Amino acid sequence: MADCGVCIAGPMFFLAGLGMIYGGVQRYLLEQKIKNIPTSKVRSVAVGLVEIFGKAKCLDSLNSPISKVKCIYWSLKCEYYKSGKHGGWRDFYTPSTNKQFYLEDDTGKMLIDPNGAEIDIPSDLTSTGYLDDKGFLGMKRKTLDPKILDYLNNAPDVLAKFKSHSHTELRVTESFIAEGDPLYILGSAEPKEGASSAVQQENLIIRKGKTDQIMYVSDSNEKKAVEKIWWSIWPMIVGGFIFAAIGLYLLLDLAGV
């Protein structure tokens, strides 16, 4: 039985380690592209991988679902707490928007397609609690933020998802990019289908390119974006080597080497 456990654990540790190393390398390559590609003004954007910085501007009317803030993007992360030996927070509902919007600077505005983008923004609202305050033997318990409960009461389909976990503690996190927020974007500028404007930037759209496969959106400037990515690289790479080394040791030990 012990050998059987090693047979499973060895490959799992090794593959998990390789996956973490690969992820760290990808973060490093993204950091290098952000550092090495100069920031363009909207008016100067040309076809290819570009970096721009400005302010978020709505193309269509959009409000965050819980805070009701006018925004160009929002996401929710809804989790329930699973108790036990292998417990922890588990996602059960993670909607987000992918509507196009503009980035505007002092030279003009550029259409942005966030579909498939990495959106690197902090959370704007986080609440932990239950759907109601009726606890065990009539004891009171903490409920979710009233704004979240109001949102759920006006969204029956979403409320049904929450009710399936009503007996457990819940956590809801809302994140959004409000209109007017500073915004950094790294992506591929491509011609818009059917566009024929005399203004160059109106003929282009920035999206995740088929070649570079990069679309990064952050509410930080370039310097802060690089710092955030840098701090995510080394835990992944170092942790990956540790996991891979443990897995390799287990496999070699099993093989009697």
C-alpha positions as semicolon CSV with decimal commas, in nm:
position;residue;x (nm);y (nm);z (nm)
1;M;0,000;0,000;0,000
2;A;0,288;0,235;0,080
3;D;0,442;0,171;-0,264
4;C;0,104;0,236;-0,423
5;G;0,086;0,573;-0,246
6;V;0,436;0,662;-0,368
7;C;0,338;0,559;-0,722
8;I;0,063;0,821;-0,711
9;A;0,239;1,092;-0,507
10;G;0,568;1,082;-0,701
11;P;0,428;1,171;-1,045
12;M;0,180;1,417;-0,894
13;F;0,452;1,612;-0,710
14;F;0,682;1,603;-1,014
15;L;0,417;1,718;-1,265
16;A;0,285;1,983;-1,026
17;G;0,639;2,114;-0,988
18;L;0,693;2,130;-1,364
19;G;0,360;2,310;-1,401
20;M;0,459;2,570;-1,142
21;I;0,799;2,623;-1,308
22;Y;0,631;2,666;-1,647
23;G;0,387;2,916;-1,499
24;G;0,672;3,111;-1,338
25;V;0,863;3,125;-1,668
26;Q;0,551;3,255;-1,845
27;R;0,516;3,527;-1,580
28;Y;0,883;3,618;-1,628
29;L;0,836;3,649;-2,006
30;L;0,532;3,872;-1,949
31;E;0,734;4,089;-1,710
32;Q;1,010;4,127;-1,970
33;K;0,765;4,229;-2,242
34;I;0,610;4,492;-2,014
35;K;0,957;4,628;-1,928
36;N;1,091;4,628;-2,284
37;I;0,795;4,751;-2,490
38;P;0,772;5,132;-2,482
39;T;0,441;5,290;-2,385
40;S;0,263;5,439;-2,687
41;K;0,018;5,723;-2,706
42;V;-0,316;5,620;-2,854
43;R;-0,255;5,842;-3,157
44;S;0,075;5,660;-3,229
45;V;-0,046;5,299;-3,197
46;A;0,047;5,078;-3,492
47;V;-0,038;4,718;-3,576
48;G;0,146;4,471;-3,350
49;L;0,211;4,419;-2,980
50;V;0,159;4,752;-2,802
51;E;0,149;4,902;-2,455
52;I;-0,079;5,194;-2,369
53;F;-0,182;5,375;-2,052
54;G;-0,478;5,602;-1,994
55;K;-0,825;5,608;-1,842
56;A;-1,109;5,359;-1,876
57;K;-1,408;5,480;-2,074
58;C;-1,735;5,294;-2,134
59;L;-1,850;5,192;-2,480
60;D;-2,184;5,060;-2,349
61;S;-2,361;5,134;-2,024
62;L;-2,247;4,887;-1,757
63;N;-2,278;4,877;-1,377
64;S;-2,114;4,640;-1,130
65;P;-2,381;4,396;-1,005
66;I;-2,341;4,451;-0,630
67;S;-2,191;4,798;-0,577
68;K;-2,381;4,947;-0,875
69;V;-2,076;5,145;-0,990
70;K;-2,050;5,253;-1,355
71;C;-1,766;5,046;-1,493
72;I;-1,607;4,894;-1,801
73;Y;-1,548;4,552;-1,641
74;W;-1,662;4,352;-1,339
75;S;-1,615;4,003;-1,197
76;L;-1,754;3,805;-0,905
77;K;-1,595;3,521;-0,713
78;C;-1,846;3,329;-0,504
79;E;-1,718;3,053;-0,276
80;Y;-1,841;2,815;-0,009
81;Y;-1,635;2,673;0,276
82;K;-1,582;2,297;0,277
83;S;-1,481;2,163;0,617
84;G;-1,276;1,852;0,687
85;K;-0,922;1,732;0,629
86;H;-0,909;1,852;0,269
87;G;-1,139;2,148;0,327
88;G;-1,109;2,510;0,224
89;W;-1,280;2,767;0,006
90;R;-1,428;2,628;-0,318
91;D;-1,559;2,833;-0,612
92;F;-1,915;2,773;-0,725
93;Y;-2,000;3,085;-0,926
94;T;-1,747;3,312;-1,106
95;P;-1,916;3,536;-1,367
96;S;-1,738;3,824;-1,538
97;T;-1,794;4,060;-1,830
98;N;-1,609;4,070;-2,161
99;K;-1,768;4,378;-2,316
100;Q;-1,550;4,602;-2,532
101;F;-1,454;4,942;-2,393
102;Y;-1,224;5,236;-2,463
103;L;-0,892;5,343;-2,319
104;E;-0,851;5,718;-2,348
105;D;-0,543;5,939;-2,315
106;D;-0,470;6,300;-2,412
107;T;-0,434;6,205;-2,781
108;G;-0,752;6,004;-2,835
109;K;-0,928;5,680;-2,746
110;M;-0,868;5,318;-2,848
111;L;-1,119;5,032;-2,860
112;I;-1,026;4,740;-2,632
113;D;-1,152;4,381;-2,650
114;P;-1,087;4,216;-2,309
115;N;-1,193;3,867;-2,420
116;G;-0,931;3,620;-2,294
117;A;-0,734;3,890;-2,112
118;E;-0,559;3,855;-1,778
119;I;-0,733;4,119;-1,565
120;D;-0,501;4,215;-1,279
121;I;-0,706;4,430;-1,041
122;P;-0,770;4,425;-0,665
123;S;-1,106;4,335;-0,511
124;D;-1,346;4,619;-0,432
125;L;-1,583;4,436;-0,198
126;T;-1,540;4,114;0,001
127;S;-1,794;3,972;0,243
128;T;-1,810;3,646;0,438
129;G;-2,123;3,507;0,600
130;Y;-2,451;3,322;0,545
131;L;-2,770;3,385;0,351
132;D;-2,965;3,430;0,674
133;D;-2,893;3,476;1,045
134;K;-3,066;3,156;1,167
135;G;-2,788;2,944;1,313
136;F;-2,777;2,619;1,509
137;L;-3,039;2,597;1,788
138;G;-3,164;2,946;1,706
139;M;-2,827;3,114;1,757
140;K;-2,757;3,422;1,548
141;R;-2,491;3,405;1,279
142;K;-2,324;3,660;1,053
143;T;-2,492;3,725;0,719
144;L;-2,342;3,844;0,393
145;D;-2,321;4,217;0,323
146;P;-2,672;4,368;0,276
147;K;-2,574;4,484;-0,076
148;I;-2,499;4,122;-0,170
149;L;-2,829;4,000;-0,026
150;D;-3,013;4,273;-0,218
151;Y;-2,837;4,166;-0,539
152;L;-2,934;3,803;-0,481
153;N;-3,298;3,888;-0,408
154;N;-3,314;4,057;-0,749
155;A;-3,139;3,771;-0,933
156;P;-3,340;3,449;-0,876
157;D;-3,114;3,231;-1,094
158;V;-2,807;3,339;-0,897
159;L;-2,987;3,305;-0,564
160;A;-3,067;2,941;-0,653
161;K;-2,693;2,871;-0,686
162;F;-2,633;3,023;-0,342
163;K;-2,920;2,832;-0,180
164;S;-2,755;2,503;-0,278
165;H;-2,476;2,604;-0,034
166;S;-2,693;2,785;0,222
167;H;-2,585;2,550;0,504
168;T;-2,219;2,652;0,469
169;E;-2,027;2,975;0,517
170;L;-2,007;3,179;0,197
171;R;-1,762;3,435;0,065
172;V;-1,833;3,682;-0,215
173;T;-1,571;3,903;-0,379
174;E;-1,657;4,174;-0,631
175;S;-1,393;4,342;-0,847
176;F;-1,445;4,608;-1,110
177;I;-1,274;4,875;-1,320
178;A;-1,477;5,193;-1,279
179;E;-1,508;5,440;-1,561
180;G;-1,228;5,694;-1,527
181;D;-0,991;5,454;-1,348
182;P;-0,628;5,455;-1,468
183;L;-0,564;5,157;-1,692
184;Y;-0,256;4,986;-1,833
185;I;-0,295;4,752;-2,132
186;L;-0,054;4,525;-2,316
187;G;-0,202;4,352;-2,618
188;S;-0,205;4,322;-2,996
189;A;-0,333;4,611;-3,205
190;E;-0,519;4,470;-3,505
191;P;-0,727;4,622;-3,786
192;K;-1,100;4,646;-3,711
193;E;-1,310;4,465;-3,965
194;G;-1,483;4,709;-4,198
195;A;-1,320;5,019;-4,043
196;S;-1,217;5,298;-4,281
197;S;-1,175;5,608;-4,067
198;A;-0,937;5,892;-4,148
199;V;-0,826;5,874;-3,783
200;Q;-0,573;5,588;-3,755
201;Q;-0,662;5,464;-3,406
202;E;-1,029;5,432;-3,501
203;N;-0,931;5,162;-3,749
204;L;-0,763;4,948;-3,483
205;I;-0,866;4,739;-3,183
206;I;-0,643;4,597;-2,908
207;R;-0,710;4,235;-2,816
208;K;-0,539;3,905;-2,737
209;G;-0,340;3,829;-3,049
210;K;-0,322;3,491;-3,220
211;T;0,059;3,510;-3,243
212;D;0,167;3,668;-2,913
213;Q;-0,126;3,528;-2,712
214;I;-0,088;3,821;-2,470
215;M;-0,357;4,047;-2,332
216;Y;-0,282;4,200;-1,993
217;V;-0,501;4,462;-1,825
218;S;-0,411;4,629;-1,496
219;D;-0,529;4,928;-1,297
220;S;-0,164;4,999;-1,212
221;N;0,096;5,189;-1,412
222;E;0,382;5,003;-1,581
223;K;0,617;5,019;-1,282
224;K;0,360;4,882;-1,036
225;A;0,245;4,616;-1,286
226;V;0,605;4,492;-1,319
227;E;0,644;4,484;-0,940
228;K;0,325;4,280;-0,893
229;I;0,427;4,028;-1,157
230;W;0,782;4,002;-1,023
231;W;0,654;3,905;-0,678
232;S;0,447;3,626;-0,834
233;I;0,736;3,476;-1,034
234;W;0,978;3,349;-0,771
235;P;0,732;3,167;-0,541
236;M;0,615;2,973;-0,847
237;I;0,963;2,884;-0,969
238;V;1,114;2,805;-0,628
239;G;0,804;2,613;-0,520
240;G;0,805;2,430;-0,852
241;F;1,163;2,312;-0,808
242;I;1,084;2,193;-0,455
243;F;0,777;1,997;-0,568
244;A;0,960;1,852;-0,868
245;A;1,255;1,750;-0,648
246;I;1,024;1,575;-0,400
247;G;0,847;1,393;-0,682
248;L;1,176;1,287;-0,843
249;Y;1,308;1,163;-0,508
250;L;0,995;0,953;-0,453
251;L;1,015;0,806;-0,803
252;L;1,385;0,722;-0,770
253;D;1,328;0,572;-0,427
254;L;1,048;0,358;-0,567
255;A;1,274;0,243;-0,850
256;G;1,543;0,154;-0,595
257;V;1,797;0,395;-0,741
